[in-house]
Amino acid sequence: MASLKDIKRKVSGVKKTKQITRAMNMVAASKFKSAQMKMENFRPYAGKFMDVLNSLALRVETMSHPLLAVRDPRRIRVICMTSDRGLCGGFNTNLIKATERFMKEKVKDGKEVALINVGRKGRDYFRKKANVLAQKVDVLSKFDMTLAVSIADEVIVPFVKEEYDELYLIYNQFRNVSVQKPTVVRLFPLPSIGQDADVDPDRFLDYAYEPSEEALLQKLLPMYVHVLVYRALLETSAGENGARMAAMDNATSNCQELISSLTLKMNKARQAAITAELMDIVGGTEALSKG
């Protein structure tokens, strides 16, 4: 059995750890509330933007913009969106596994796969395990649409120049505080814009476009990519802070359980020490009385 002094030292250390995890839980909860509000406020805009763009795309030829061009997908690029910091449970691990599995499937099919990392955790993991073309780290603590535009513009130009054939975005879709689902979205060529054969064109509102539909499409398609990337950034931010909040709450509970267990062990050690001292005193008293 460990000595009483060692157990006291462990209890003191676990109590300090509990204070840290509780503080981190409170900070994550504050950040999560802000990130969740931004994400929920942006979702209606993104949905309405998609409605207008689908209605517009149904009125034009699919070859009217290079982002709609479908080519033989021999060269593929993947954007992996992770967090910059850890201590958020399986948030990054599940996403990295999903990305690695997706890339292996494409390589098995004979495709050339290159990776673009957004977030430090993905960068650190894939640094020597994949063909990394670009990376953006330490950008998720505070960002706006400018970051989404920067990421999107860096992949639009190479696709238009036919330097690669398909682009996928992999991120954690936010469900709730405890659940974030790794999601794969094909960005290029744009998959659903005007391509859904089951959609009845008469169901779409008859918008009056000024200037022409083709001219608007040239402007709106890049904006569509910006919206998708920005939404993924918001989902990642909310999911990261939600996962960290849950992880730190679990860590605080575990610390409390460990403190209770160590306290019980400390009390047993103290009782054993007291019993041993009493036995020594009684034994000494009996020896003196016999002498």
Secondary structure as the mmCIF struct_conf table of DSSP 4:
data_model
#
loop_
_struct_conf.conf_type_id
_struct_conf.id
_struct_conf.beg_label_comp_id
_struct_conf.beg_label_asym_id
_struct_conf.beg_label_seq_id
_struct_conf.end_label_comp_id
_struct_conf.end_label_asym_id
_struct_conf.end_label_seq_id
HELX_RH_AL_P HELX_RH_AL_P1 LEU A 4 ALA A 57
TURN_TY1_P TURN_TY1_P1 LEU A 58 ARG A 59
BEND BEND1 VAL A 60 VAL A 60
HELX_RH_3T_P HELX_RH_3T_P1 THR A 62 SER A 64
BEND BEND2 HIS A 65 HIS A 65
HELX_RH_3T_P HELX_RH_3T_P2 PRO A 66 LEU A 68
STRN STRN1 ARG A 75 MET A 81
BEND BEND3 ASP A 84 ARG A 85
BEND BEND4 CYS A 88 CYS A 88
TURN_TY1_P TURN_TY1_P2 GLY A 89 GLY A 90
HELX_RH_AL_P HELX_RH_AL_P2 PHE A 91 LYS A 108
TURN_TY1_P TURN_TY1_P3 ASP A 109 GLY A 110
STRN STRN2 GLU A 112 VAL A 118
BEND BEND5 GLY A 119 GLY A 119
HELX_RH_AL_P HELX_RH_AL_P3 ARG A 120 PHE A 126
TURN_TY1_P TURN_TY1_P4 ARG A 127 LYS A 129
BEND BEND6 ALA A 130 ALA A 130
STRN STRN3 VAL A 132 LYS A 136
BEND BEND7 ASP A 138 ASP A 138
BEND BEND8 LEU A 140 LYS A 142
HELX_RH_AL_P HELX_RH_AL_P4 MET A 145 VAL A 160
TURN_TY1_P TURN_TY1_P5 LYS A 161 GLU A 162
BEND BEND9 GLU A 163 GLU A 163
BEND BEND10 ASP A 165 ASP A 165
STRN STRN4 GLU A 166 ASN A 176
TURN_TY1_P TURN_TY1_P6 VAL A 177 SER A 178
STRN STRN5 VAL A 179 PHE A 188
BEND BEND11 PRO A 189 PRO A 189
BEND BEND12 PRO A 191 SER A 192
TURN_TY1_P TURN_TY1_P7 ILE A 193 GLN A 195
TURN_TY1_P TURN_TY1_P8 ALA A 197 ASP A 198
HELX_RH_3T_P HELX_RH_3T_P3 PRO A 201 ARG A 203
BEND BEND13 PHE A 204 PHE A 204
HELX_LH_PP_P HELX_LH_PP_P1 TYR A 207 TYR A 209
BEND BEND14 GLU A 210 PRO A 211
HELX_RH_AL_P HELX_RH_AL_P5 GLU A 213 LYS A 290
#
